[in-house]
Structures are given as C-alpha cells and as structure tokens.
Amino acid sequence: MRKLLSIALCLPLAACIIGEDTGGGSAGDDQPGPGPGPGPSDGSITGLIDQDTTWSGTVLIGYDRSTTQIEPGVTVTVAPGTVLRFKESSGLVVKGTLRIQGTSAQKVRLEPVADNAYRIFLESAPTAGKLEMTYAVMTRGNIQTSAGSTTTITDSKMYRAGGDLLVMNGGSVTMSYSQIGPAPGEVEATHCNIHTGGDGNSINITHSNLNGAPYGLMLYGGQNAIFTDNNWYDNSDADISTQPGVSADISRSWFDGLKPVAGTSATLTANNLSNTRLTDAGVRP
C-alpha cells in the first residue's frame, strides 16, 4: 500500500486513495506538511491534507491530542462503508470539503478508538469549510460550525457526544431525514443535541428526530430558523430552550410533552402540530 501511495504522490494531479479494505489503518503525515504520505507507525493520518483524497476501508485519524486539517480547495471523499476512527482528542479541521458518501446498505461510521471525544470543526471565511454527510453514523463526536461554513446532513444518525453535539457559531446548516439522539437501549451522554449561538446562522432542519438529551435544542442564536416536521421526544429538561432575539418555525412537528413556549423576546411559530409521532422523520431505509 505504501509503495502505491509513493507512486501516487509523484503525480500531483492524481487524487489519493487511502485506506485498506482489510480493516487496517491508513497512511498519514508524520508532521504537518504536504498531503498524506508515509507517517506515524500506527498508520494514522495527521497534519495537512493538501490534495484531493479518497478514504476507504478503516481510516485512523490523528495522533493523540492532534489535529488533521483539510486545506482550502481540497476535497476529501469518504467512500461507502468506510470506518473513520479518531484517536484521543483528535479531529478534523475542514477548510476545504469533507464529503461523506455512505449509502443505506453501506453506512459510513465515525467513532472513537476508545471512549474518547473528537470533533469536526468547519473553519470560517475566507477559508470556510464545507461538510456533506449522507448515511453516516457518528458516535462520541461533535460538529462545530463557524461563519461562512456550509453543512448538509442527510439520512444520518449522531449521538453520545459527551457535550453539545451540533454546535453552530455561524454558517449554514441544512439537515433532513436524520436523527440526533439514541435508539432505545443505546447509552447517551449528549448534553444538548443542537446548540446555536452567535450571529449569521442559517438553519433548516426538517423531517428529523431530536431526542434523548437533557436539551433537544438550545436556540441561543439565529432568526427565522426552520425546525418543521420533526419529532421531539425524551429530552429530559426541555425540547427547546431560547434566548431573547431568536425566532424559529417549529410547525407540523410532534412533541411527546407540552408544546414549547418561547422565552422573553423570542418567537416560536407552532402551526398544525401533530398529535402523533411523525412517520416521515428520521433516517430512511
């Protein structure tokens, strides 16, 4: 595999393919520097990724307490069935594009090596990051956005972050037919499924399940946010908590408890709420 990578690196216009179908680790950088190449003895990827790359098989991310960075203009494509395993306190900083392309039959899994936390951080403008995630299952990690970044999530499940799972500090998030929360019998550790703060948030989250945490949504930044056609349940403290100045449309959703009430100087539009759990929300088969 390393011989093939060395040949590929001699061809600057060719994309790399990293990972072994046998379940072994992938190649990676020893120090921050040009693109993935011969790296740590455990085969993990760390440092700068500065050429288009495809990950497949089982891919190990980062030294302990280190960061791997996708450079501006670079696309990392994660093939169906891939397993991304994150070492302790590691993560991905995305200044280019992270494209996770699972399928219903071959989901992409994002998980820790042990019971550790990790994160995907989308950089702000002018090197704003982009995340596209389809049919993925993410455990123990969180996603953090920033101004100018773009996040699109479809048919994916995320849970057990250990803190707040989807944290918005600006940028655009579009999520549909997904779930942030555990299935029955799964252990949960997330404090808040979605936490929005700061200015400039563009939020469109529909046909999804938001469940199983103390807080389903802390809407602390954002105006005219869309949270329609969702199921909200098993959130022990509040489905939706607000701060002054925020506004959202939660119409046509189902809540297993009382309808959320907006706090002072906040607005929640709740038209045609469902009396029963929606069947067209959550990950599709």
C-alpha positions as CSV (number, residue, x, y, z in Angstrom):
1,M,0.0,0.0,0.0
2,R,2.8,2.5,0.9
3,K,4.6,1.7,-2.4
4,L,1.4,2.6,-4.3
5,L,1.0,5.8,-2.3
6,S,4.5,6.9,-3.1
7,I,3.8,6.4,-6.8
8,A,0.6,8.4,-6.5
9,L,2.3,11.2,-4.7
10,C,4.7,11.6,-7.7
11,L,1.6,12.5,-9.8
12,P,0.4,15.9,-8.4
13,L,-2.8,15.9,-10.5
14,A,-4.0,12.5,-9.3
15,A,-6.2,12.0,-6.3
16,C,-5.0,9.7,-3.5
17,I,-7.0,6.7,-2.3
18,I,-6.3,5.9,1.4
19,G,-7.3,3.0,3.5
20,E,-7.3,-0.8,3.3
21,D,-10.4,-2.9,2.8
22,T,-8.8,-5.4,5.1
23,G,-9.6,-3.1,8.1
24,G,-6.0,-1.9,8.7
25,G,-5.0,1.7,9.2
26,S,-4.4,4.3,6.6
27,A,-1.3,6.2,5.6
28,G,-0.8,9.7,7.1
29,D,1.6,12.5,7.8
30,D,4.3,12.5,10.5
31,Q,4.3,16.3,10.8
32,P,2.0,19.0,9.5
33,G,3.1,19.4,5.9
34,P,2.3,18.4,2.3
35,G,-0.5,15.9,1.9
36,P,-0.9,12.4,3.3
37,G,2.1,10.2,2.9
38,P,4.4,7.9,5.0
39,G,3.5,8.8,8.6
40,P,3.2,7.5,12.2
41,S,4.0,3.9,13.0
42,D,0.3,3.2,13.6
43,G,-0.6,4.4,10.1
44,S,-2.8,7.3,11.3
45,I,-3.5,10.4,9.3
46,T,-2.4,13.8,10.8
47,G,-1.2,17.1,9.6
48,L,-2.2,19.0,6.5
49,I,-4.1,17.3,3.6
50,D,-3.4,19.4,0.5
51,Q,-4.6,17.2,-2.4
52,D,-7.9,15.6,-3.2
53,T,-8.1,12.3,-1.4
54,T,-10.5,9.3,-1.1
55,W,-10.7,7.4,2.2
56,S,-12.0,3.8,2.3
57,G,-11.8,0.8,4.5
58,T,-10.7,1.7,8.0
59,V,-9.0,5.0,8.5
60,L,-7.3,6.1,11.7
61,I,-7.3,9.9,12.3
62,G,-4.7,11.8,14.2
63,Y,-2.1,11.5,16.9
64,D,-3.4,11.8,20.4
65,R,-4.4,15.4,21.1
66,S,-3.6,16.4,17.5
67,T,-5.5,17.8,14.6
68,T,-5.7,16.8,10.9
69,Q,-6.6,19.6,8.5
70,I,-8.2,19.6,5.1
71,E,-6.7,22.6,3.2
72,P,-8.7,25.2,1.2
73,G,-9.8,23.9,-2.2
74,V,-9.2,20.3,-1.3
75,T,-11.9,17.6,-1.2
76,V,-11.7,14.5,1.0
77,T,-14.3,11.9,-0.1
78,V,-15.2,9.1,2.3
79,A,-16.4,6.1,0.4
80,P,-19.4,3.9,1.3
81,G,-18.8,1.5,4.2
82,T,-15.7,3.4,5.5
83,V,-15.0,3.5,9.2
84,L,-13.3,6.6,10.5
85,R,-11.7,6.0,13.9
86,F,-10.5,9.0,15.9
87,K,-7.7,8.9,18.4
88,E,-7.9,10.7,21.8
89,S,-8.7,14.4,21.5
90,S,-8.1,14.3,17.7
91,G,-10.3,15.7,15.0
92,L,-10.6,17.2,11.6
93,V,-10.4,20.9,10.8
94,V,-12.1,21.5,7.5
95,K,-11.0,24.4,5.3
96,G,-11.9,22.6,2.1
97,T,-14.6,20.0,1.7
98,L,-15.3,16.8,3.7
99,R,-17.7,14.6,1.6
100,I,-19.0,11.6,3.5
101,Q,-20.8,9.4,1.0
102,G,-22.4,6.5,2.8
103,T,-25.4,4.5,1.4
104,S,-28.3,2.8,3.0
105,A,-26.6,-0.5,2.6
106,Q,-23.1,0.7,3.4
107,K,-23.1,3.5,6.0
108,V,-20.0,5.4,7.0
109,R,-19.2,5.1,10.6
110,L,-17.4,7.8,12.7
111,E,-16.2,6.5,16.1
112,P,-13.5,6.9,18.7
113,V,-10.6,4.5,19.1
114,A,-11.6,4.2,22.8
115,D,-14.3,6.1,24.7
116,N,-12.8,9.5,23.8
117,A,-14.3,12.6,22.3
118,Y,-13.4,14.1,19.0
119,R,-14.7,16.9,16.7
120,I,-15.2,18.1,13.2
121,F,-14.6,21.8,13.0
122,L,-15.6,23.8,10.0
123,E,-13.3,26.8,9.5
124,S,-14.7,30.3,9.0
125,A,-14.4,32.5,5.9
126,P,-12.3,33.3,3.9
127,T,-11.3,29.6,4.2
128,A,-14.8,28.4,5.1
129,G,-15.2,24.7,5.4
130,K,-17.9,22.5,3.8
131,L,-19.3,19.2,5.2
132,E,-21.6,17.0,3.1
133,M,-22.7,13.9,5.1
134,T,-25.1,11.2,3.8
135,Y,-25.9,7.9,5.5
136,A,-23.4,8.2,8.3
137,V,-23.5,7.0,11.9
138,M,-21.5,9.3,14.3
139,T,-20.8,8.4,17.9
140,R,-18.9,10.4,20.6
141,G,-18.0,13.2,18.2
142,N,-19.4,16.7,17.7
143,I,-19.6,19.1,14.8
144,Q,-18.8,22.8,15.1
145,T,-19.6,25.4,12.5
146,S,-18.4,28.9,12.1
147,A,-19.2,31.9,9.9
148,G,-19.4,31.2,6.2
149,S,-19.2,27.4,6.6
150,T,-21.8,25.1,5.0
151,T,-23.1,21.8,6.5
152,T,-25.5,19.5,4.8
153,I,-26.6,16.3,6.6
154,T,-29.0,13.7,5.2
155,D,-30.1,10.2,6.4
156,S,-27.5,10.2,9.2
157,K,-27.6,9.4,12.9
158,M,-25.5,11.1,15.6
159,Y,-25.5,10.6,19.3
160,R,-23.5,10.2,22.6
161,A,-21.3,13.3,22.1
162,G,-20.5,13.8,25.7
163,G,-21.2,17.6,25.4
164,D,-23.2,19.5,22.8
165,L,-23.4,17.6,19.5
166,L,-24.1,20.1,16.7
167,V,-22.7,23.5,17.7
168,M,-23.4,26.4,15.5
169,N,-21.3,29.6,15.7
170,G,-22.4,31.0,12.3
171,G,-22.7,29.4,8.9
172,S,-25.4,27.4,7.2
173,V,-26.8,24.0,8.4
174,T,-29.3,22.0,6.4
175,M,-30.3,18.7,7.8
176,S,-33.1,16.3,6.8
177,Y,-34.2,12.7,7.5
178,S,-31.7,12.3,10.2
179,Q,-31.5,11.7,14.0
180,I,-29.6,13.3,16.8
181,G,-30.2,11.0,19.7
182,P,-30.1,7.4,20.7
183,A,-32.2,4.5,19.7
184,P,-33.9,2.6,22.5
185,G,-31.3,0.8,24.7
186,E,-28.4,2.9,23.5
187,V,-26.3,4.8,26.0
188,E,-26.5,8.6,25.7
189,A,-24.1,11.2,27.0
190,T,-25.0,14.3,25.0
191,H,-26.0,17.4,26.9
192,C,-27.6,19.3,24.0
193,N,-28.4,17.9,20.6
194,I,-28.2,21.3,18.9
195,H,-26.7,24.5,20.3
196,T,-26.8,27.6,18.2
197,G,-25.0,30.8,19.2
198,G,-23.6,34.0,17.7
199,D,-24.8,35.7,14.6
200,G,-25.4,34.8,11.0
201,N,-26.8,31.3,11.4
202,S,-28.9,29.9,8.6
203,I,-30.8,26.9,9.9
204,N,-33.1,24.4,8.1
205,I,-33.7,21.2,10.0
206,T,-36.6,19.1,8.9
207,H,-38.0,15.5,8.9
208,S,-35.6,14.5,11.7
209,N,-35.7,13.1,15.3
210,L,-34.2,15.2,18.1
211,N,-34.3,13.1,21.2
212,G,-32.8,11.6,24.3
213,A,-30.7,14.5,25.7
214,P,-31.4,17.0,28.5
215,Y,-31.9,19.6,25.8
216,G,-33.1,18.9,22.3
217,L,-32.3,22.5,21.1
218,M,-30.6,25.5,22.8
219,L,-31.6,28.2,20.4
220,Y,-29.3,30.9,21.5
221,G,-28.5,32.5,18.2
222,G,-30.5,32.6,14.9
223,Q,-33.5,34.2,13.4
224,N,-36.2,32.7,11.1
225,A,-34.7,29.2,11.7
226,I,-36.7,26.3,10.3
227,F,-37.4,23.3,12.5
228,T,-40.5,21.9,10.9
229,D,-41.8,18.3,10.5
230,N,-39.6,16.9,13.3
231,N,-40.1,14.5,16.2
232,W,-39.0,15.8,19.6
233,Y,-39.0,13.3,22.5
234,D,-37.3,12.0,25.6
235,N,-35.5,15.3,26.2
236,S,-35.5,15.5,30.0
237,D,-35.1,19.2,30.7
238,A,-36.5,20.9,27.6
239,D,-37.2,20.2,23.9
240,I,-36.4,23.8,23.1
241,S,-34.7,26.5,25.2
242,T,-34.5,30.0,23.8
243,Q,-32.7,33.3,24.5
244,P,-34.0,36.8,23.6
245,G,-34.0,37.8,20.0
246,V,-34.2,34.3,18.4
247,S,-37.0,33.1,16.2
248,A,-37.9,29.7,14.7
249,D,-40.7,27.9,12.9
250,I,-41.5,24.5,14.6
251,S,-44.8,23.9,12.7
252,R,-46.1,20.4,11.9
253,S,-43.8,18.8,14.4
254,W,-44.6,16.3,17.2
255,F,-43.7,16.8,20.8
256,D,-44.1,14.0,23.3
257,G,-44.7,16.6,26.0
258,L,-46.2,20.1,26.1
259,K,-45.7,22.4,23.3
260,P,-42.5,24.5,23.8
261,V,-43.0,28.1,25.0
262,A,-40.7,30.8,23.8
263,G,-38.9,32.8,26.4
264,T,-38.9,36.6,26.7
265,S,-38.4,38.4,23.4
266,A,-38.1,35.1,21.5
267,T,-40.6,33.7,18.9
268,L,-41.6,30.1,18.2
269,T,-44.2,29.6,15.4
270,A,-46.0,26.4,16.0
271,N,-48.8,25.8,13.5
272,N,-50.6,22.5,12.9
273,L,-48.6,20.5,15.4
274,S,-49.1,16.7,15.1
275,N,-50.9,14.7,17.8
276,T,-48.9,11.6,16.9
277,R,-45.3,10.8,16.1
278,L,-44.4,11.5,12.5
279,T,-43.6,8.5,10.4
280,D,-41.7,10.5,7.7
281,A,-39.0,11.8,10.1
282,G,-35.6,10.1,10.8
283,V,-33.2,8.1,8.7
284,R,-34.8,6.5,5.7
285,P,-34.2,2.8,4.9
